[in-house]
Amino acid sequence: MIQRIQTVYLLLVAILGILTLCFPIMGICSPDVGLSKIYALDSLRCTCMGVGAIWSKLFAVMALLVPIFAMVTIFMFKKRTLQIKLSIAIVLLILLFYLFSIMFLATSYRHISETIPHIYGSFSLNLPLGFFLNLIALVFAILAIVAIRKDENMVRSLDRIR
């Protein structure tokens, strides 16, 4: 299992997914308030309502599902077609993570720009390292799909020789 390169790629996807949960996803910086960091797991615990809260819960769920799917996919090494499908699901989860986080960023920015400048002055939104870790995981997930397909083609060609 560990000698296959796709296992290493999927393990890296899982590690990067866990690091995405540990590092801040976004930050709001204001001269009066300082830096307020937004973590993926914190947005799951948030009890606030509204459109921004819905998007934050959705991107938190996607961030949580990526390492879970990656670990499950690693142990499906005997079923390569299922492993390919789960790896494609990981790619889709990462893409949905970015879609939902951009939607959260857009709705939150509009909401914050209406409320905070009147109270605190200017503010800025920043995207720290945690936001970009899933991009690296996306590359490794695609590399895992390519490696699994190459492995599947090799097994099929050996079956034809027999």
ChimeraX attribute file (.defattr): number of C-alpha atoms within 10 A of each C-alpha:
attribute: neighborCount
match mode: 1-to-1
recipient: residues
	/A:1	12
	/A:2	10
	/A:3	7
	/A:4	13
	/A:5	15
	/A:6	26
	/A:7	22
	/A:8	16
	/A:9	22
	/A:10	27
	/A:11	22
	/A:12	19
	/A:13	29
	/A:14	26
	/A:15	18
	/A:16	23
	/A:17	27
	/A:18	19
	/A:19	17
	/A:20	26
	/A:21	21
	/A:22	13
	/A:23	18
	/A:24	20
	/A:25	22
	/A:26	20
	/A:27	17
	/A:28	17
	/A:29	16
	/A:30	17
	/A:31	11
	/A:32	11
	/A:33	11
	/A:34	11
	/A:35	15
	/A:36	13
	/A:37	17
	/A:38	17
	/A:39	20
	/A:40	26
	/A:41	21
	/A:42	14
	/A:43	19
	/A:44	17
	/A:45	10
	/A:46	12
	/A:47	8
	/A:48	10
	/A:49	8
	/A:50	9
	/A:51	12
	/A:52	21
	/A:53	17
	/A:54	18
	/A:55	23
	/A:56	27
	/A:57	21
	/A:58	21
	/A:59	26
	/A:60	24
	/A:61	17
	/A:62	23
	/A:63	24
	/A:64	20
	/A:65	18
	/A:66	28
	/A:67	25
	/A:68	15
	/A:69	19
	/A:70	25
	/A:71	17
	/A:72	15
	/A:73	24
	/A:74	21
	/A:75	12
	/A:76	16
	/A:77	18
	/A:78	10
	/A:79	11
	/A:80	16
	/A:81	14
	/A:82	13
	/A:83	23
	/A:84	23
	/A:85	13
	/A:86	20
	/A:87	28
	/A:88	16
	/A:89	16
	/A:90	26
	/A:91	22
	/A:92	15
	/A:93	22
	/A:94	23
	/A:95	16
	/A:96	16
	/A:97	25
	/A:98	19
	/A:99	15
	/A:100	21
	/A:101	24
	/A:102	15
	/A:103	18
	/A:104	21
	/A:105	17
	/A:106	14
	/A:107	17
	/A:108	18
	/A:109	17
	/A:110	12
	/A:111	12
	/A:112	16
	/A:113	15
	/A:114	11
	/A:115	12
	/A:116	13
	/A:117	12
	/A:118	10
	/A:119	9
	/A:120	12
	/A:121	13
	/A:122	13
	/A:123	19
	/A:124	13
	/A:125	17
	/A:126	14
	/A:127	14
	/A:128	15
	/A:129	14
	/A:130	20
	/A:131	20
	/A:132	14
	/A:133	20
	/A:134	27
	/A:135	17
	/A:136	13
	/A:137	26
	/A:138	22
	/A:139	13
	/A:140	23
	/A:141	29
	/A:142	19
	/A:143	17
	/A:144	25
	/A:145	22
	/A:146	15
	/A:147	18
	/A:148	22
	/A:149	17
	/A:150	12
	/A:151	16
	/A:152	16
	/A:153	12
	/A:154	11
	/A:155	11
	/A:156	11
	/A:157	11
	/A:158	10
	/A:159	9
	/A:160	7
	/A:161	6
	/A:162	5
